[in-house]
């Protein structure tokens, strides 16, 4: 039967990143303005802010990041794949047996027995269907949204900045907020000139969610 795992136990690793992203973006900027090119100095935070404010963000597409994400839920997978300008490879419930994967639940649900009983019952029926001869790719239909999944995710810096603008917002479910904060901490180390200036709308300017705004303090 599956073990329960809470959001804080997810693992997010940056497995591929540019060596000197600030220099590459400066080169892209120079190409638009100069004929004779040399190895440029890295772009400055002030220049990055100009690009962001002026919406000249196509240059950021030359930078990409690949993350190995382990121990997030299938409901998380449904959310992150809405960000179409990125690439995904996920664990397959067709080829893998899921009897040993944990269930990922909120800290409140983990403390009680209801989530554990629900996950155990779903996995019990999953294994029973397989024992009765149903292929695992069909038996997976009874697995819960909480079933864990591993993801390889590649995204360019322009799309990642947009992702963080949306997903650092406190209106998101807790699992997504935990993930977005971890991603931000990783890419800040690699490209602070950009990612020190990226955040949700209430960090950048003011919330534009209208009646859907979270009502809390501006993001920090």
N, C-alpha and C positions, 0 to 999 in steps of 0.2 A: 504494500500500500504506500501511497506517496507521503513524503514528509512535507510539512508546511514550511514555507520560507517567506520572510517579509521583504519589503522593497529595499531596505538598506543592505540586504545581502546580495543584491545584483553586483556583477563585476563588469566594469567598463574599462577597456584598455585601448589606447591609441596605438595601433600597430603599423600605421604608415602615415607619414607627415612630410611636408616640404622641409628641406634643410635650412634655407634662408628665405622664408616667405616674403619678408619685407623688401628684400632685394629684387625678387621676381616681380612683385607688383610695381616697384619703381621702374623696372625695365619695361613693363607693359605700358606704364604711363609715359615713359620717354618715347616709345615708339609712336605714340599718337602726336607728339609735339616736335620730334627731331628727326632729321635725316641721317646724321652721322651718330652712331651709337657706340657707347663704351660700357664697360662693366660699371653699373651705377652704384651709388651709395644706397643703403636701405631707405625706404620711404619713412617719413616721420609721422608721428601721431597726428600732427596738425594737417599734413597732406591727406592722410586717411580720412580725417574728419571732413575735409573739403569734398572728397569723393562721395562720402556718405550723404552729406547735406545736399550735394548737387545731383544725387542719384546716378552718378557715373560708376556704377558698381559692377559692370560687366567685366572689368579687369580682375575682379576677385575670383572669377571662374577658372583662372589659371592655377589656383591653389586648391588642393583636395586633401581630404582626410579619410582614413579608413579606421573604423572602430570595431573591435570584437566585443560584442555585448552578450553576456551570459546570465541566465537566471532571471529573465523578465517573463511576463505573462503573455498568453496569446491575445488578451485584450489590448495589451501594450502594442503588440505587433500590428493589430488592426489600426491603431492610431498613428504609429510612426510611418506606415506605408502610405498614408495620405500625403506625405511630403514626396511628391512624384519626381522632383528633380534630384534624385539620389538613387543609388543602386543597392539592392538587398540580396543576400543569400541566407536562407533560414534552415533550421533543422527540419527534416522532413518527417511528418507523421505517416507518410506512405512507406518509407523504407526502414524507419527505426521503430522499435518497440518502445512505447512510452510508459511502460509499467514502472520504471525507476526514476522518472522525472518528477521533481517536486511540484507542488502547487504553490503559486506565488499569491499571497493575500496581504491585505492591509494589516498593520500592527494590531488594530482593534479586533479584527476577525481572528487573528492568530491566537489571541489570548483566550478565546472561547472554544467550544466544541462543535459549534454548528458548521463552520467552514471545514473542519477536519472530517466530520461525518459526511458532508456533502461530497468532498473530494474522494474520500474512501469509497463511497457508494458508486460514484461515477467510474472509478478505476476498477472496481469489482465487476461492474457490468461490461467494461471494456475487455477485461481478461476472459470473462465468461463467454462473450461473443466469439473471441478468438478460439477458445477451447471447443466451441461448437462448430468451428470450421469457417467462420467468416474471416476474410482477409483483413489484416490489421488496418489497411487503408480504408476499409469500410467500417470497421469497429471503432475507428477514431471519432466517428460522428457523435459518440456519447461522451467524449472527453470534455472537461470544463474549460471555460475561458481562462481559468487560473493556471492551467497546465503550463509549465515553464517551456521556454524556447530559447535557443541561441541564435544570434544574428550577426552576420558580417555586413557592415553598413559603410558605404562610401558616398561622400557628399562634398561638393565644392564649397569654398568659403562664402560665396554669395548666398547660396541656398542655406548654408549653416547659420549665417547671421540672421536670415529670415526665420529659420526654425527656432532659434533661441529667442527672438523677439516674441514669437507666439507661445512657446512652450515653457518659458521661465515665468510666465504669468501665473498668478496664484489661483486663477480660475481652472487650471488644469488639475486632473486627478493627481494624487500624491505620488504615484509611481512615476508619472511623467516628469513631475517637478524634480524628484530625486535624480532621475536620469539627466535632465537638462542641466542641472547644476554641476554634475560630475563632468559632463562634456565641456561645459564652459571652463571649468578649472584646468582641464587638459589642454585645450586649445589656447588658453591665455598664456600658458607657459611657452608655447611655440610661436605665437603671433600676437603679442600684447598690443602692438600698434593698432590692430583692428579690434581684438576681442575685449580689450579694456573699455571700448566704446559701444559695446553691443549689450542689449538687454531688452526687457519687455517695454511696451509703449510708455508705461508710467516712469520708467527709468530714462528713456530717451527724450520724452516730451511730456505728454499727458495721456491718460487712458482714453482710447477711442471706442470702447466697448459699449458706451451708452448705458442702457438699463441692465446690461449683462456684466457690468464692471463688478470686481470683487468687493469693493467697499472698504478694503483695508488700507494700510499705509503704503505709500509708494515703495516699489521693490528696491531692495538693497543687496 
